[in-house]
Amino acid sequence: MPENKNSLIADKRFQQELAEIKQTGLFKQERIITTPQSVRISTTQTNDVINFCANNYLGLANHPEIIEAAIKALNSHGFGLASVRFICGTQDLHKELEQSIAHYLGTENAILYSSCFDANSGLFETLLDDRDAILSDALNHASVIDGIRLCKARRFRYNHSDMDDLEHKLKQAMNCRTRLIATDGVFSMDGDIAKLDQIVILAKQYNALVMVDDSHATGVIGKRGRGSAEVHQVMDKIDIFTSTLGKAIGGGAGGFTAASHNVVELLRQKSRPYLFSNSLAPALVAAAIKAFELLSNSNNLREQLAKNTLYFRQALQKAGFDIKPGEHPIVPVMTYDAAMAQTMASRLLEEGIYVIGFSFPVVPKNQARIRVQLSATHTQKQLEFAIKAFTLIGHELKLIST
Ligand SMILES: *Cc1c(COP(=O)(O)O)cnc(C)c1O
């Protein structure tokens, strides 16, 4: 570390801030996993636990065909591209994946990013300026919020899924040139689905565009896995989708925006994370192509996921737990008390169940919870094992009484 006075003073300040984070109980300690991502994992502390906190909804993170596709691409297309897309970073694979995504979601076109965080960062300022307005759900993902911050459009934040408030703000934005409603398709802490059926009606009434970040929904929900808009049967009424390849779609890395030709072309010309950041590695691209192929050819994984979700939600409810209702494989098991959530997660780990307790500031105060996430690859036996462990510890901590 440089020894000049200024850097020493600054470093002291950073140290103090870290101490404060620890004092308030908000310090995040990372567990170290020593196996591939899967429903059964080992960590440096615990061997062979069942994982209930990955976004690996379809089990594709460690799927043999995905791994094979990645290895094949390493051999045929190399490891890295060392270029942004418009210089010499576009391979046939990138074009193929963009086509697969557009085809899967039924949009005219799609554009890849290194992450969905980047897709959201580069979206709003490309399309909108100070003559326009963005209407954003209060619980939108950090990357949507940051993307909006980078844009000069007027910002209207409506209360979470509150359609009256959205309408109120749309009225306020009527003198703007373009109005864009921006929402997560599935909200990650509660697993609730955006009210897209009502949002598209308001969008039509007030002449607004609709953008949906479907990171927790692509491949996960909807009759054919097309996400939150398919659940509400409004696929053709969404102007812009963003989503990630880092969750259900193999969980490697990457994100995308799917929209009309003109939106996508404009993003290619102007979107800063696209223009100024390296092209997605070929192995990741080939793996994602394979993932969309698997999802397009069969609904089995998604149907198994829905079955596991229904079974698990019903069993926990029957055991007496307070869970947030819904149909998404995110199952929030409410403890309300933050310390209780931590204790419960630790005890569950001792029983072989890997889950995480979430408390303020990730969720509102006194809304602490264990966020369970199901996967298509959890077996019936593993689900039963988990429910037994939850029930045991629920009694032990007096969370349930039956
Ligand atoms: C996970 C997530 C992201 C970030 O995706 P990355 O590809 O990991 O950057 C963005 N938006 C939402 C709603 C998410 O859940």
The ligand as a MOL file (V3000), in Angstrom:
LIG
                    3D

  0  0  0     0  0            999 V3000
M  V30 BEGIN CTAB
M  V30 COUNTS 15 15 0 0 0
M  V30 BEGIN ATOM
M  V30 1 C -29.9580 -11.1080 -11.1200 0
M  V30 2 C -30.6300 -9.9220 -11.6990 0
M  V30 3 C -29.9330 -9.0160 -12.5010 0
M  V30 4 C -28.4510 -9.1150 -12.7290 0
M  V30 5 O -28.1500 -10.0740 -13.6740 0
M  V30 6 P -26.6130 -10.3560 -14.0070 0
M  V30 7 O -26.6340 -10.9820 -15.3450 0
M  V30 8 O -26.0990 -11.2420 -12.9260 0
M  V30 9 O -25.9320 -9.0250 -14.0020 0
M  V30 10 C -30.6350 -7.9700 -13.0640 0
M  V30 11 N -31.9530 -7.8030 -12.8460 0
M  V30 12 C -32.6430 -8.6500 -12.0610 0
M  V30 13 C -34.1060 -8.4240 -11.8530 0
M  V30 14 C -32.0010 -9.7290 -11.4590 0
M  V30 15 O -32.6900 -10.5510 -10.6690 0
M  V30 END ATOM
M  V30 BEGIN BOND
M  V30 1 1 1 2
M  V30 2 1 2 3
M  V30 3 2 2 14
M  V30 4 1 3 4
M  V30 5 2 3 10
M  V30 6 1 4 5
M  V30 7 1 5 6
M  V30 8 2 6 7
M  V30 9 1 6 8
M  V30 10 1 6 9
M  V30 11 1 10 11
M  V30 12 2 11 12
M  V30 13 1 12 13
M  V30 14 1 12 14
M  V30 15 1 14 15
M  V30 END BOND
M  V30 END CTAB
M  END
